[in-house]
Amino acid sequence: MKRKVIVSGLNVVDLLITLPKEINIGGKQQVDDLIIQGGAPAGNAASVMAQLGLQTSFIGYYGESTLNKIALGELERCNVDTSLMIRNENHDPAVALVEVNPINGERTVFYSLNNYQALEKEDINNDLLDNTQPVFVDGYDIEGNIALLTLAKERNIPTVLDIETGERAQLIEMLALGSHCILPLEGAQFIAQSHDMNVCFEYLASITSGQIIITDGGNGSWANTPQGIHHQAAFKTNVVDTTGCGDAFHGAYAFALLSGRDLPARMQFASAYASIVAQYLGGRTFHPSEEQVVNFINSNY
């Protein structure tokens, strides 16, 4: 049977708008760019992996509302298998309004979790991980994701964690179970209770024996190695929108891991993939192929 990837975490419907340079407060105003598409760390990463050719399945709840149909349809549009989704008529996906700065591509996100039902421990069974490698989870749906990570660890299945925010004790519990732990700098600083990068790595390494990677957008990413801290610079690119770039990094890293690349090559591939995604409005507007990413890397060295 073909190896598959199981992804669990937040599933979101994004409404993205590029703000005009001048805003008419209190009035109506036409804009050039306004799109609706799927989003969220786990949802976007699943889409990346599926578009790169991995057999990728998403697990979570879905309901009957229009928002649910959009969220489910967006995963399926990106070739993500949704057969593991669990029906709950009271569930709605999270919704995010993303305002994109037309000058630098930075975004401001407003989101709602009204009626969102998180995956629960009881939803996870032993058969779920048959022929699975790896398991990918984000820092949401905590109870269900901890159950997934625990089961994966018991079965020696590698896991990739995309942790943004949450309760510190729960994040620490997840990190202890992970084999590839990717955190934004702010998240690492929050968990380590320090702004010093070296202290962050030392503290995180005391929690997990897994690979630790800290990301910081345009400043690049860092990873702990036996030889010291390895830094991957961000690629220069024409930034249109940074929405989903971190998610793209995580999904591309998981793909590179399965393709047998070593750590520096995984980080390079993930960084290049995210740089290409940043050239478009929305995290799922364009998914480059492996060949396109490799060509992008070669053209920048």
C-alpha atoms as an extended CHARMM CRD file, in Angstrom:
* protein
*
       301  EXT
         1         1  MET       CA              0.0000000000        0.0000000000        0.0000000000  PROA      1               0.0000000000
         2         2  LYS       CA              1.2160000000        3.4780000000       -0.8290000000  PROA      2               0.0000000000
         3         3  ARG       CA              2.5740000000        5.3980000000        2.1500000000  PROA      3               0.0000000000
         4         4  LYS       CA              0.3100000000        8.1970000000        3.3560000000  PROA      4               0.0000000000
         5         5  VAL       CA              0.5440000000       11.3370000000        5.4500000000  PROA      5               0.0000000000
         6         6  ILE       CA             -2.0340000000       12.0820000000        8.1440000000  PROA      6               0.0000000000
         7         7  VAL       CA             -2.6270000000       15.7660000000        8.8980000000  PROA      7               0.0000000000
         8         8  SER       CA             -4.6030000000       17.0880000000       11.8460000000  PROA      8               0.0000000000
         9         9  GLY       CA             -5.2900000000       20.5950000000       13.0780000000  PROA      9               0.0000000000
        10        10  LEU       CA             -7.1170000000       23.7990000000       12.3510000000  PROA      10              0.0000000000
        11        11  ASN       CA             -9.2140000000       24.0430000000        9.1880000000  PROA      11              0.0000000000
        12        12  VAL       CA            -10.1090000000       27.5920000000        8.1290000000  PROA      12              0.0000000000
        13        13  VAL       CA            -11.9110000000       29.5280000000        5.4360000000  PROA      13              0.0000000000
        14        14  ASP       CA             -9.8680000000       32.6240000000        4.5580000000  PROA      14              0.0000000000
        15        15  LEU       CA            -11.3130000000       35.8240000000        3.1380000000  PROA      15              0.0000000000
        16        16  LEU       CA             -8.3180000000       37.7630000000        1.7930000000  PROA      16              0.0000000000
        17        17  ILE       CA             -8.3210000000       41.3650000000        0.6490000000  PROA      17              0.0000000000
        18        18  THR       CA             -5.5060000000       43.5900000000       -0.5610000000  PROA      18              0.0000000000
        19        19  LEU       CA             -6.2310000000       46.9410000000        1.0410000000  PROA      19              0.0000000000
        20        20  PRO       CA             -6.3570000000       50.0300000000       -1.1810000000  PROA      20              0.0000000000
        21        21  LYS       CA             -3.7490000000       52.6910000000       -0.4370000000  PROA      21              0.0000000000
        22        22  GLU       CA             -6.5080000000       55.0320000000        0.6950000000  PROA      22              0.0000000000
        23        23  ILE       CA             -9.5240000000       53.7550000000        2.6340000000  PROA      23              0.0000000000
        24        24  ASN       CA            -12.8800000000       55.5000000000        2.6200000000  PROA      24              0.0000000000
        25        25  ILE       CA            -13.9760000000       54.8380000000        6.2030000000  PROA      25              0.0000000000
        26        26  GLY       CA            -17.7500000000       54.4440000000        6.4750000000  PROA      26              0.0000000000
        27        27  GLY       CA            -18.2810000000       54.2110000000        2.7150000000  PROA      27              0.0000000000
        28        28  LYS       CA            -18.2900000000       51.6230000000       -0.0530000000  PROA      28              0.0000000000
        29        29  GLN       CA            -15.1050000000       51.0000000000       -1.9720000000  PROA      29              0.0000000000
        30        30  GLN       CA            -14.1480000000       48.6900000000       -4.8050000000  PROA      30              0.0000000000
        31        31  VAL       CA            -10.9470000000       46.6640000000       -4.3730000000  PROA      31              0.0000000000
        32        32  ASP       CA             -8.7850000000       44.9040000000       -6.9490000000  PROA      32              0.0000000000
        33        33  ASP       CA             -8.0670000000       41.7010000000       -5.0090000000  PROA      33              0.0000000000
        34        34  LEU       CA            -10.5870000000       39.8390000000       -2.8540000000  PROA      34              0.0000000000
        35        35  ILE       CA            -10.5660000000       36.0500000000       -2.7380000000  PROA      35              0.0000000000
        36        36  ILE       CA            -11.9930000000       33.2190000000       -0.6270000000  PROA      36              0.0000000000
        37        37  GLN       CA             -9.9850000000       30.0490000000       -0.1030000000  PROA      37              0.0000000000
        38        38  GLY       CA             -9.0020000000       27.4780000000        2.5030000000  PROA      38              0.0000000000
        39        39  GLY       CA             -6.3760000000       28.3420000000        5.0860000000  PROA      39              0.0000000000
        40        40  ALA       CA             -4.8350000000       27.5310000000        8.4940000000  PROA      40              0.0000000000
        41        41  PRO       CA             -1.5180000000       25.8740000000        9.4020000000  PROA      41              0.0000000000
        42        42  ALA       CA             -2.6090000000       22.2400000000        9.0500000000  PROA      42              0.0000000000
        43        43  GLY       CA             -4.9510000000       22.8300000000        6.1250000000  PROA      43              0.0000000000
        44        44  ASN       CA             -2.3600000000       24.7490000000        4.1270000000  PROA      44              0.0000000000
        45        45  ALA       CA              0.4250000000       22.2860000000        4.9180000000  PROA      45              0.0000000000
        46        46  ALA       CA             -1.7890000000       19.3800000000        3.8460000000  PROA      46              0.0000000000
        47        47  SER       CA             -2.4520000000       21.1500000000        0.5580000000  PROA      47              0.0000000000
        48        48  VAL       CA              1.2760000000       21.6780000000       -0.0180000000  PROA      48              0.0000000000
        49        49  MET       CA              2.1160000000       18.0260000000        0.5950000000  PROA      49              0.0000000000
        50        50  ALA       CA             -0.7450000000       16.7710000000       -1.5780000000  PROA      50              0.0000000000
        51        51  GLN       CA              0.2000000000       19.1130000000       -4.4260000000  PROA      51              0.0000000000
        52        52  LEU       CA              3.7850000000       17.8380000000       -4.2130000000  PROA      52              0.0000000000
        53        53  GLY       CA              2.4830000000       14.3200000000       -4.7780000000  PROA      53              0.0000000000
        54        54  LEU       CA              2.1730000000       12.8310000000       -1.2970000000  PROA      54              0.0000000000
        55        55  GLN       CA             -0.9290000000       10.8090000000       -0.4470000000  PROA      55              0.0000000000
        56        56  THR       CA             -2.2490000000       13.2190000000        2.1600000000  PROA      56              0.0000000000
        57        57  SER       CA             -5.3140000000       12.7250000000        4.3670000000  PROA      57              0.0000000000
        58        58  PHE       CA             -6.8420000000       15.3540000000        6.6470000000  PROA      58              0.0000000000
        59        59  ILE       CA             -8.7080000000       14.4020000000        9.8200000000  PROA      59              0.0000000000
        60        60  GLY       CA            -11.1010000000       16.7270000000       11.6110000000  PROA      60              0.0000000000
        61        61  TYR       CA            -14.7600000000       17.6290000000       11.7910000000  PROA      61              0.0000000000
        62        62  TYR       CA            -17.0740000000       18.9260000000        9.0930000000  PROA      62              0.0000000000
        63        63  GLY       CA            -20.6860000000       20.1080000000        9.1080000000  PROA      63              0.0000000000
        64        64  GLU       CA            -23.4040000000       21.0350000000        6.6510000000  PROA      64              0.0000000000
        65        65  SER       CA            -23.1160000000       24.8290000000        6.3750000000  PROA      65              0.0000000000
        66        66  THR       CA            -21.8450000000       26.7350000000        3.3570000000  PROA      66              0.0000000000
        67        67  LEU       CA            -18.5900000000       27.4390000000        5.2130000000  PROA      67              0.0000000000
        68        68  ASN       CA            -18.0700000000       23.6900000000        5.6760000000  PROA      68              0.0000000000
        69        69  LYS       CA            -18.6370000000       23.0790000000        1.9830000000  PROA      69              0.0000000000
        70        70  ILE       CA            -16.0260000000       25.7070000000        1.1270000000  PROA      70              0.0000000000
        71        71  ALA       CA            -13.4750000000       24.3080000000        3.5980000000  PROA      71              0.0000000000
        72        72  LEU       CA            -13.9840000000       20.7170000000        2.4320000000  PROA      72              0.0000000000
        73        73  GLY       CA            -14.0070000000       21.6970000000       -1.2250000000  PROA      73              0.0000000000
        74        74  GLU       CA            -10.7770000000       23.6430000000       -0.8470000000  PROA      74              0.0000000000
        75        75  LEU       CA             -8.9680000000       20.6370000000        0.6030000000  PROA      75              0.0000000000
        76        76  GLU       CA            -10.2870000000       18.4140000000       -2.1930000000  PROA      76              0.0000000000
        77        77  ARG       CA             -9.3170000000       21.0180000000       -4.8110000000  PROA      77              0.0000000000
        78        78  CYS       CA             -5.7330000000       20.5780000000       -3.6250000000  PROA      78              0.0000000000
        79        79  ASN       CA             -5.9960000000       16.7550000000       -3.8410000000  PROA      79              0.0000000000
        80        80  VAL       CA             -6.2150000000       16.2540000000       -0.0660000000  PROA      80              0.0000000000
        81        81  ASP       CA             -8.1450000000       13.1150000000        0.8990000000  PROA      81              0.0000000000
        82        82  THR       CA            -11.0860000000       14.0020000000        3.1730000000  PROA      82              0.0000000000
        83        83  SER       CA            -12.4350000000       10.4980000000        3.7690000000  PROA      83              0.0000000000
        84        84  LEU       CA            -11.2400000000       10.5920000000        7.3950000000  PROA      84              0.0000000000
        85        85  MET       CA            -13.2810000000       13.7070000000        8.1670000000  PROA      85              0.0000000000
        86        86  ILE       CA            -15.8970000000       13.2200000000       10.8990000000  PROA      86              0.0000000000
        87        87  ARG       CA            -19.4080000000       14.6100000000       10.4060000000  PROA      87              0.0000000000
        88        88  ASN       CA            -20.7450000000       16.9110000000       13.1230000000  PROA      88              0.0000000000
        89        89  GLU       CA            -23.7310000000       18.9870000000       12.0390000000  PROA      89              0.0000000000
        90        90  ASN       CA            -22.9940000000       21.6240000000       14.7120000000  PROA      90              0.0000000000
        91        91  HSD       CA            -19.4410000000       22.2130000000       13.4960000000  PROA      91              0.0000000000
        92        92  ASP       CA            -18.2210000000       25.1680000000       11.4810000000  PROA      92              0.0000000000
        93        93  PRO       CA            -14.6400000000       25.7330000000       10.3010000000  PROA      93              0.0000000000
        94        94  ALA       CA            -12.7600000000       28.6880000000       11.6670000000  PROA      94              0.0000000000
        95        95  VAL       CA            -13.0980000000       31.8640000000        9.6040000000  PROA      95              0.0000000000
        96        96  ALA       CA            -10.3470000000       34.4200000000        9.0310000000  PROA      96              0.0000000000
        97        97  LEU       CA            -10.4170000000       37.8860000000        7.5140000000  PROA      97              0.0000000000
        98        98  VAL       CA             -6.9380000000       38.6330000000        6.1600000000  PROA      98              0.0000000000
        99        99  GLU       CA             -6.0670000000       42.2310000000        5.3220000000  PROA      99              0.0000000000
       100       100  VAL       CA             -2.9400000000       42.4400000000        3.1750000000  PROA      100             0.0000000000
       101       101  ASN       CA             -0.7500000000       45.5540000000        3.0910000000  PROA      101             0.0000000000
       102       102  PRO       CA             -0.1710000000       46.3690000000       -0.6250000000  PROA      102             0.0000000000
       103       103  ILE       CA              3.1980000000       47.9770000000        0.1220000000  PROA      103             0.0000000000
       104       104  ASN       CA              5.0690000000       45.1480000000        1.8580000000  PROA      104             0.0000000000
       105       105  GLY       CA              2.7430000000       42.1290000000        1.7470000000  PROA      105             0.0000000000
       106       106  GLU       CA              2.3990000000       41.9470000000        5.5360000000  PROA      106             0.0000000000
       107       107  ARG       CA             -1.0130000000       40.8000000000        6.6980000000  PROA      107             0.0000000000
       108       108  THR       CA             -3.3190000000       41.4130000000        9.6370000000  PROA      108             0.0000000000
       109       109  VAL       CA             -5.5720000000       38.4930000000       10.5350000000  PROA      109             0.0000000000
       110       110  PHE       CA             -8.9220000000       38.6150000000       12.3150000000  PROA      110             0.0000000000
       111       111  TYR       CA            -10.3840000000       35.1910000000       13.0390000000  PROA      111             0.0000000000
       112       112  SER       CA            -13.3430000000       33.4980000000       14.6890000000  PROA      112             0.0000000000
       113       113  LEU       CA            -13.6550000000       30.0140000000       16.1950000000  PROA      113             0.0000000000
       114       114  ASN       CA            -17.4360000000       30.2040000000       16.6870000000  PROA      114             0.0000000000
       115       115  ASN       CA            -18.9690000000       26.6970000000       16.4460000000  PROA      115             0.0000000000
       116       116  TYR       CA            -15.5460000000       25.1720000000       15.7720000000  PROA      116             0.0000000000
       117       117  GLN       CA            -15.2890000000       21.6290000000       17.1600000000  PROA      117             0.0000000000
       118       118  ALA       CA            -11.7530000000       20.4670000000       17.9090000000  PROA      118             0.0000000000
       119       119  LEU       CA            -10.6430000000       16.8820000000       17.3420000000  PROA      119             0.0000000000
       120       120  GLU       CA            -10.9270000000       14.8050000000       20.5270000000  PROA      120             0.0000000000
       121       121  LYS       CA             -8.8980000000       11.9560000000       21.9790000000  PROA      121             0.0000000000
       122       122  GLU       CA            -11.7770000000        9.5330000000       21.3410000000  PROA      122             0.0000000000
       123       123  ASP       CA            -11.5650000000       10.2690000000       17.6140000000  PROA      123             0.0000000000
       124       124  ILE       CA             -8.1340000000        8.6340000000       17.3690000000  PROA      124             0.0000000000
       125       125  ASN       CA             -7.8720000000        4.8600000000       16.9170000000  PROA      125             0.0000000000
       126       126  ASN       CA             -4.8990000000        2.5620000000       16.4120000000  PROA      126             0.0000000000
       127       127  ASP       CA             -5.7630000000        1.6520000000       12.8230000000  PROA      127             0.0000000000
       128       128  LEU       CA             -5.6470000000        5.3150000000       11.7940000000  PROA      128             0.0000000000
       129       129  LEU       CA             -1.8630000000        5.2910000000       11.4740000000  PROA      129             0.0000000000
       130       130  ASP       CA             -1.4500000000        2.0880000000        9.4810000000  PROA      130             0.0000000000
       131       131  ASN       CA              0.9820000000        2.6860000000        6.5790000000  PROA      131             0.0000000000
       132       132  THR       CA              1.4020000000        6.3040000000        7.7100000000  PROA      132             0.0000000000
       133       133  GLN       CA              4.6180000000        8.3240000000        7.6250000000  PROA      133             0.0000000000
       134       134  PRO       CA              4.7010000000       10.9770000000        8.8800000000  PROA      134             0.0000000000
       135       135  VAL       CA              1.9840000000       12.4690000000       11.0660000000  PROA      135             0.0000000000
       136       136  PHE       CA              1.6600000000       16.2440000000       10.7800000000  PROA      136             0.0000000000
       137       137  VAL       CA             -0.1180000000       18.3000000000       13.4540000000  PROA      137             0.0000000000
       138       138  ASP       CA             -0.4030000000       21.9470000000       14.3900000000  PROA      138             0.0000000000
       139       139  GLY       CA             -0.8040000000       23.5400000000       17.8170000000  PROA      139             0.0000000000
       140       140  TYR       CA             -4.6000000000       23.5880000000       17.6620000000  PROA      140             0.0000000000
       141       141  ASP       CA             -7.0150000000       20.6820000000       18.3090000000  PROA      141             0.0000000000
       142       142  ILE       CA             -4.7860000000       19.9700000000       21.2980000000  PROA      142             0.0000000000
       143       143  GLU       CA             -6.5110000000       16.9280000000       22.7850000000  PROA      143             0.0000000000
       144       144  GLY       CA             -6.7980000000       15.0320000000       19.5210000000  PROA      144             0.0000000000
       145       145  ASN       CA             -3.3360000000       16.0110000000       18.3510000000  PROA      145             0.0000000000
       146       146  ILE       CA             -1.6770000000       14.8900000000       21.5860000000  PROA      146             0.0000000000
       147       147  ALA       CA             -3.4270000000       11.5390000000       21.1720000000  PROA      147             0.0000000000
       148       148  LEU       CA             -2.1240000000       11.3240000000       17.5940000000  PROA      148             0.0000000000
       149       149  LEU       CA              1.4140000000       12.2350000000       18.6570000000  PROA      149             0.0000000000
       150       150  THR       CA              1.3320000000        9.6900000000       21.4830000000  PROA      150             0.0000000000
       151       151  LEU       CA              0.1790000000        6.9110000000       19.1690000000  PROA      151             0.0000000000
       152       152  ALA       CA              2.7780000000        7.8610000000       16.5580000000  PROA      152             0.0000000000
       153       153  LYS       CA              5.5590000000        7.8140000000       19.1480000000  PROA      153             0.0000000000
       154       154  GLU       CA              4.4760000000        4.3830000000       20.3710000000  PROA      154             0.0000000000
       155       155  ARG       CA              4.6410000000        3.0940000000       16.7820000000  PROA      155             0.0000000000
       156       156  ASN       CA              7.9200000000        4.8850000000       15.9150000000  PROA      156             0.0000000000
       157       157  ILE       CA              6.2290000000        6.9770000000       13.2370000000  PROA      157             0.0000000000
       158       158  PRO       CA              7.9450000000       10.3290000000       12.6070000000  PROA      158             0.0000000000
       159       159  THR       CA              5.9380000000       13.4560000000       13.3330000000  PROA      159             0.0000000000
       160       160  VAL       CA              6.1740000000       17.0460000000       12.1600000000  PROA      160             0.0000000000
       161       161  LEU       CA              4.8570000000       19.7390000000       14.5110000000  PROA      161             0.0000000000
       162       162  ASP       CA              3.8140000000       23.2240000000       13.4640000000  PROA      162             0.0000000000
       163       163  ILE       CA              3.3720000000       25.0860000000       16.7410000000  PROA      163             0.0000000000
       164       164  GLU       CA              2.2990000000       28.7180000000       16.7630000000  PROA      164             0.0000000000
       165       165  THR       CA              0.5470000000       29.5400000000       20.0060000000  PROA      165             0.0000000000
       166       166  GLY       CA             -1.3830000000       28.0070000000       22.8880000000  PROA      166             0.0000000000
       167       167  GLU       CA             -1.1120000000       27.1640000000       26.5510000000  PROA      167             0.0000000000
       168       168  ARG       CA              2.5430000000       26.7330000000       27.4670000000  PROA      168             0.0000000000
       169       169  ALA       CA              2.1100000000       23.4470000000       29.3570000000  PROA      169             0.0000000000
       170       170  GLN       CA              0.2230000000       21.8800000000       26.4640000000  PROA      170             0.0000000000
       171       171  LEU       CA              2.7980000000       23.0490000000       23.9200000000  PROA      171             0.0000000000
       172       172  ILE       CA              5.5700000000       21.5500000000       26.0370000000  PROA      172             0.0000000000
       173       173  GLU       CA              3.6680000000       18.2520000000       26.1680000000  PROA      173             0.0000000000
       174       174  MET       CA              3.3800000000       18.2400000000       22.3850000000  PROA      174             0.0000000000
       175       175  LEU       CA              7.0480000000       19.1030000000       21.8890000000  PROA      175             0.0000000000
       176       176  ALA       CA              8.0920000000       16.1910000000       24.0910000000  PROA      176             0.0000000000
       177       177  LEU       CA              6.2690000000       13.8400000000       21.7080000000  PROA      177             0.0000000000
       178       178  GLY       CA              7.4750000000       15.3520000000       18.4150000000  PROA      178             0.0000000000
       179       179  SER       CA             10.3300000000       14.2150000000       16.2000000000  PROA      179             0.0000000000
       180       180  HSD       CA             10.4860000000       17.3680000000       14.0010000000  PROA      180             0.0000000000
       181       181  CYS       CA              9.3800000000       20.4810000000       15.8770000000  PROA      181             0.0000000000
       182       182  ILE       CA              9.0340000000       23.7380000000       13.9270000000  PROA      182             0.0000000000
       183       183  LEU       CA              8.2390000000       26.9320000000       15.8380000000  PROA      183             0.0000000000
       184       184  PRO       CA              8.1510000000       30.6310000000       15.0010000000  PROA      184             0.0000000000
       185       185  LEU       CA             10.6740000000       32.6680000000       16.9780000000  PROA      185             0.0000000000
       186       186  GLU       CA              7.9490000000       34.2280000000       19.1270000000  PROA      186             0.0000000000
       187       187  GLY       CA              6.6280000000       30.7810000000       20.0140000000  PROA      187             0.0000000000
       188       188  ALA       CA             10.0930000000       29.5130000000       20.9530000000  PROA      188             0.0000000000
       189       189  GLN       CA             10.6670000000       32.6010000000       23.1030000000  PROA      189             0.0000000000
       190       190  PHE       CA              7.3070000000       32.1180000000       24.8180000000  PROA      190             0.0000000000
       191       191  ILE       CA              7.9990000000       28.4890000000       25.6660000000  PROA      191             0.0000000000
       192       192  ALA       CA             11.6200000000       29.0910000000       26.7440000000  PROA      192             0.0000000000
       193       193  GLN       CA             10.7250000000       32.3240000000       28.5370000000  PROA      193             0.0000000000
       194       194  SER       CA             13.7470000000       33.9860000000       26.9510000000  PROA      194             0.0000000000
       195       195  HSD       CA             14.5540000000       36.2090000000       23.9740000000  PROA      195             0.0000000000
       196       196  ASP       CA             18.0190000000       34.6890000000       23.5990000000  PROA      196             0.0000000000
       197       197  MET       CA             18.1500000000       32.2900000000       20.6290000000  PROA      197             0.0000000000
       198       198  ASN       CA             20.7400000000       30.0130000000       22.2550000000  PROA      198             0.0000000000
       199       199  VAL       CA             18.7190000000       29.8100000000       25.4560000000  PROA      199             0.0000000000
       200       200  CYS       CA             15.6450000000       28.9310000000       23.3970000000  PROA      200             0.0000000000
       201       201  PHE       CA             17.4330000000       26.0460000000       21.7040000000  PROA      201             0.0000000000
       202       202  GLU       CA             18.8780000000       24.8040000000       25.0010000000  PROA      202             0.0000000000
       203       203  TYR       CA             15.4960000000       24.8660000000       26.6890000000  PROA      203             0.0000000000
       204       204  LEU       CA             13.6530000000       23.2300000000       23.8010000000  PROA      204             0.0000000000
       205       205  ALA       CA             16.3450000000       20.5360000000       23.5610000000  PROA      205             0.0000000000
       206       206  SER       CA             15.7370000000       19.7520000000       27.2390000000  PROA      206             0.0000000000
       207       207  ILE       CA             12.0940000000       19.0310000000       26.3710000000  PROA      207             0.0000000000
       208       208  THR       CA             12.4210000000       17.0060000000       23.1650000000  PROA      208             0.0000000000
       209       209  SER       CA             14.9720000000       14.7450000000       21.5330000000  PROA      209             0.0000000000
       210       210  GLY       CA             13.4880000000       15.6790000000       18.1900000000  PROA      210             0.0000000000
       211       211  GLN       CA             14.8390000000       18.0440000000       15.5530000000  PROA      211             0.0000000000
       212       212  ILE       CA             14.1510000000       21.6770000000       16.4790000000  PROA      212             0.0000000000
       213       213  ILE       CA             13.7120000000       24.4130000000       13.8670000000  PROA      213             0.0000000000
       214       214  ILE       CA             12.9540000000       28.0470000000       14.6730000000  PROA      214             0.0000000000
       215       215  THR       CA             11.6120000000       30.2910000000       11.9060000000  PROA      215             0.0000000000
       216       216  ASP       CA             11.4820000000       34.0640000000       11.6490000000  PROA      216             0.0000000000
       217       217  GLY       CA             10.0360000000       35.0540000000        8.2800000000  PROA      217             0.0000000000
       218       218  GLY       CA             12.3950000000       37.1790000000        6.2200000000  PROA      218             0.0000000000
       219       219  ASN       CA             15.2190000000       36.5470000000        8.6790000000  PROA      219             0.0000000000
       220       220  GLY       CA             15.2980000000       32.8790000000        7.7810000000  PROA      220             0.0000000000
       221       221  SER       CA             15.3000000000       29.7590000000        9.9390000000  PROA      221             0.0000000000
       222       222  TRP       CA             17.6510000000       28.0470000000       12.3850000000  PROA      222             0.0000000000
       223       223  ALA       CA             18.0980000000       24.4260000000       13.4490000000  PROA      223             0.0000000000
       224       224  ASN       CA             20.1160000000       22.6990000000       16.1390000000  PROA      224             0.0000000000
       225       225  THR       CA             22.7340000000       20.2230000000       14.9130000000  PROA      225             0.0000000000
       226       226  PRO       CA             25.6100000000       18.3430000000       16.5950000000  PROA      226             0.0000000000
       227       227  GLN       CA             27.9500000000       20.8670000000       14.9340000000  PROA      227             0.0000000000
       228       228  GLY       CA             26.0390000000       23.8910000000       16.2380000000  PROA      228             0.0000000000
       229       229  ILE       CA             23.2130000000       26.0710000000       14.9820000000  PROA      229             0.0000000000
       230       230  HSD       CA             22.5440000000       25.9000000000       11.2420000000  PROA      230             0.0000000000
       231       231  HSD       CA             20.9980000000       28.9900000000        9.6150000000  PROA      231             0.0000000000
       232       232  GLN       CA             19.0320000000       29.0190000000        6.3740000000  PROA      232             0.0000000000
       233       233  ALA       CA             18.6310000000       32.5210000000        4.9610000000  PROA      233             0.0000000000
       234       234  ALA       CA             15.3130000000       33.5000000000        3.4260000000  PROA      234             0.0000000000
       235       235  PHE       CA             15.3180000000       33.7800000000       -0.3630000000  PROA      235             0.0000000000
       236       236  LYS       CA             14.8220000000       37.1980000000       -1.8830000000  PROA      236             0.0000000000
       237       237  THR       CA             11.4440000000       37.3730000000       -3.5840000000  PROA      237             0.0000000000
       238       238  ASN       CA              8.7660000000       39.7750000000       -4.7590000000  PROA      238             0.0000000000
       239       239  VAL       CA              6.4560000000       39.6430000000       -1.7490000000  PROA      239             0.0000000000
       240       240  VAL       CA              2.7610000000       40.0800000000       -2.5140000000  PROA      240             0.0000000000
       241       241  ASP       CA              1.2790000000       38.3850000000        0.5670000000  PROA      241             0.0000000000
       242       242  THR       CA              2.8800000000       36.4970000000        3.4600000000  PROA      242             0.0000000000
       243       243  THR       CA             -0.3180000000       34.5790000000        4.2850000000  PROA      243             0.0000000000
       244       244  GLY       CA              0.4110000000       30.8600000000        4.4870000000  PROA      244             0.0000000000
       245       245  CYS       CA              4.1690000000       31.2040000000        3.9690000000  PROA      245             0.0000000000
       246       246  GLY       CA              4.9810000000       29.5950000000        7.2980000000  PROA      246             0.0000000000
       247       247  ASP       CA              2.4860000000       26.8280000000        6.5770000000  PROA      247             0.0000000000
       248       248  ALA       CA              4.0990000000       26.3150000000        3.1700000000  PROA      248             0.0000000000
       249       249  PHE       CA              7.5160000000       26.0300000000        4.8460000000  PROA      249             0.0000000000
       250       250  HSD       CA              6.2230000000       23.3000000000        7.1580000000  PROA      250             0.0000000000
       251       251  GLY       CA              4.4890000000       21.3050000000        4.4470000000  PROA      251             0.0000000000
       252       252  ALA       CA              7.4930000000       21.5500000000        2.1200000000  PROA      252             0.0000000000
       253       253  TYR       CA              9.7930000000       20.5080000000        4.9690000000  PROA      253             0.0000000000
       254       254  ALA       CA              7.7010000000       17.3740000000        5.5460000000  PROA      254             0.0000000000
       255       255  PHE       CA              7.8530000000       16.5690000000        1.8230000000  PROA      255             0.0000000000
       256       256  ALA       CA             11.6290000000       17.0840000000        1.7710000000  PROA      256             0.0000000000
       257       257  LEU       CA             11.9460000000       14.8370000000        4.8120000000  PROA      257             0.0000000000
       258       258  LEU       CA             10.0990000000       12.0220000000        3.0510000000  PROA      258             0.0000000000
       259       259  SER       CA             12.1260000000       12.5450000000       -0.1130000000  PROA      259             0.0000000000
       260       260  GLY       CA             15.3140000000       11.7300000000        1.8290000000  PROA      260             0.0000000000
       261       261  ARG       CA             16.9360000000       15.1750000000        1.8820000000  PROA      261             0.0000000000
       262       262  ASP       CA             19.3110000000       15.9730000000        4.7410000000  PROA      262             0.0000000000
       263       263  LEU       CA             18.5360000000       18.7620000000        7.2210000000  PROA      263             0.0000000000
       264       264  PRO       CA             20.1690000000       21.6880000000        5.3520000000  PROA      264             0.0000000000
       265       265  ALA       CA             18.5380000000       20.5940000000        2.0970000000  PROA      265             0.0000000000
       266       266  ARG       CA             15.1390000000       20.2490000000        3.8090000000  PROA      266             0.0000000000
       267       267  MET       CA             15.3870000000       23.7670000000        5.1950000000  PROA      267             0.0000000000
       268       268  GLN       CA             16.5610000000       25.1400000000        1.8570000000  PROA      268             0.0000000000
       269       269  PHE       CA             13.7160000000       23.4700000000       -0.0310000000  PROA      269             0.0000000000
       270       270  ALA       CA             11.1400000000       24.6590000000        2.5070000000  PROA      270             0.0000000000
       271       271  SER       CA             12.4760000000       28.2170000000        2.4480000000  PROA      271             0.0000000000
       272       272  ALA       CA             12.4140000000       28.3290000000       -1.3480000000  PROA      272             0.0000000000
       273       273  TYR       CA              8.8760000000       26.9280000000       -1.4740000000  PROA      273             0.0000000000
       274       274  ALA       CA              7.6310000000       29.5510000000        0.9820000000  PROA      274             0.0000000000
       275       275  SER       CA              9.3460000000       32.3140000000       -1.0100000000  PROA      275             0.0000000000
       276       276  ILE       CA              7.4630000000       31.2910000000       -4.1420000000  PROA      276             0.0000000000
       277       277  VAL       CA              4.1230000000       31.1720000000       -2.2890000000  PROA      277             0.0000000000
       278       278  ALA       CA              4.7650000000       34.7300000000       -1.0550000000  PROA      278             0.0000000000
       279       279  GLN       CA              4.5700000000       35.9780000000       -4.6470000000  PROA      279             0.0000000000
       280       280  TYR       CA              0.7850000000       35.3770000000       -4.6980000000  PROA      280             0.0000000000
       281       281  LEU       CA             -2.2430000000       36.5500000000       -2.7430000000  PROA      281             0.0000000000
       282       282  GLY       CA             -3.3740000000       33.6830000000       -0.5170000000  PROA      282             0.0000000000
       283       283  GLY       CA             -1.6270000000       30.6040000000        0.8190000000  PROA      283             0.0000000000
       284       284  ARG       CA             -3.2290000000       28.2110000000       -1.6890000000  PROA      284             0.0000000000
       285       285  THR       CA             -3.2640000000       30.2970000000       -4.8440000000  PROA      285             0.0000000000
       286       286  PHE       CA             -0.1490000000       28.7050000000       -6.3290000000  PROA      286             0.0000000000
       287       287  HSD       CA              1.6440000000       25.4880000000       -5.3880000000  PROA      287             0.0000000000
       288       288  PRO       CA              4.9840000000       25.1090000000       -7.1730000000  PROA      288             0.0000000000
       289       289  SER       CA              6.1630000000       21.6840000000       -8.2560000000  PROA      289             0.0000000000
       290       290  GLU       CA              9.3140000000       20.0900000000       -6.8730000000  PROA      290             0.0000000000
       291       291  GLU       CA             11.0690000000       20.8980000000      -10.1610000000  PROA      291             0.0000000000
       292       292  GLN       CA             10.0380000000       24.5560000000       -9.9670000000  PROA      292             0.0000000000
       293       293  VAL       CA             11.3520000000       24.8220000000       -6.4040000000  PROA      293             0.0000000000
       294       294  VAL       CA             14.6790000000       23.2330000000       -7.3620000000  PROA      294             0.0000000000
       295       295  ASN       CA             14.9810000000       25.5970000000      -10.3320000000  PROA      295             0.0000000000
       296       296  PHE       CA             14.2060000000       28.5420000000       -8.0520000000  PROA      296             0.0000000000
       297       297  ILE       CA             16.9940000000       27.4430000000       -5.6920000000  PROA      297             0.0000000000
       298       298  ASN       CA             19.4790000000       26.9940000000       -8.5060000000  PROA      298             0.0000000000
       299       299  SER       CA             18.6590000000       30.4170000000       -9.9560000000  PROA      299             0.0000000000
       300       300  ASN       CA             19.3970000000       32.0460000000       -6.6110000000  PROA      300             0.0000000000
       301       301  TYR       CA             22.8670000000       30.5650000000       -6.1090000000  PROA      301             0.0000000000
